[in-house]
């Protein structure tokens, strides 16, 4: 690619599309912590406390289970 396009070494990646990137020789870690904090601040929810979700994270969802909503609302 360098033969066809002029390129520039921009050093190691730090942020990309609001995703923080931390790299070492063995591992790459990505995080959206900064973006999540920004959203909480913008919505006035910085003082909110986390809460457990009542949904079972291991639940297998199927398209033919449950009732359909006729008007698209709950």
C-alpha positions as CSV (number, residue, x, y, z in Angstrom):
1,X,0.0,0.0,0.0
2,X,2.9,2.3,0.8
3,X,4.0,2.0,-2.9
4,X,0.7,3.4,-4.2
5,X,-0.2,6.0,-1.5
6,X,1.8,8.5,0.4
7,X,1.5,7.5,4.1
8,X,2.5,8.9,7.4
9,X,3.3,7.1,10.6
10,X,0.9,8.5,13.3
11,X,2.5,6.6,16.2
12,X,0.3,4.3,18.2
13,X,-3.5,4.6,18.2
14,X,-5.0,6.3,21.3
15,X,-8.6,7.1,20.4
16,X,-10.7,6.1,17.4
17,X,-14.4,6.9,17.0
18,X,-14.8,7.6,20.8
19,X,-13.1,4.3,21.6
20,X,-10.0,4.5,23.8
21,X,-7.2,2.1,22.7
22,X,-4.4,0.9,25.0
23,X,-1.8,-1.3,23.4
24,X,1.2,-3.4,24.6
25,X,3.2,-6.0,22.7
26,X,0.9,-8.8,24.0
27,X,-2.6,-7.2,24.1
28,X,-4.9,-4.5,22.8
29,X,-7.5,-3.2,25.2
30,X,-10.4,-1.0,24.0
31,X,-12.8,1.0,26.2
32,X,-15.7,3.4,25.8
33,X,-15.5,4.7,29.4
34,X,-14.8,8.3,28.4
35,X,-17.7,8.2,26.0
36,X,-20.1,6.6,28.5
37,X,-19.1,9.3,31.1
38,X,-19.8,12.0,28.5
39,X,-23.3,10.6,27.8
40,X,-24.0,10.4,31.6
41,X,-22.9,14.1,32.0
42,X,-25.0,15.3,29.0
43,X,-28.1,13.6,30.3
44,X,-27.7,14.8,33.9
45,X,-27.2,11.2,35.2
46,X,-23.6,11.5,36.6
47,X,-24.9,11.1,40.2
48,X,-27.0,8.0,39.3
49,X,-26.1,4.7,40.8
50,X,-25.8,1.4,38.8
51,X,-28.6,-1.1,39.1
52,X,-28.8,-4.8,38.3
53,X,-30.8,-5.7,35.2
54,X,-33.7,-8.1,35.8
55,X,-32.9,-9.9,32.5
56,X,-31.1,-13.2,32.6
57,X,-27.9,-12.6,30.4
58,X,-27.9,-16.3,29.5
59,X,-31.5,-16.3,28.1
60,X,-31.7,-17.6,24.6
61,X,-34.2,-15.5,22.6
62,X,-36.2,-17.0,19.7
63,X,-38.2,-15.2,17.0
64,X,-41.3,-17.4,17.4
65,X,-41.6,-17.0,21.2
66,X,-43.9,-14.6,23.1
67,X,-46.8,-12.5,21.9
68,X,-46.7,-10.1,19.0
69,X,-47.8,-6.4,19.5
70,X,-50.4,-5.3,16.9
71,X,-49.5,-1.6,17.0
72,X,-45.7,-2.0,17.6
73,X,-46.0,-0.7,21.2
74,X,-45.6,-2.4,24.5
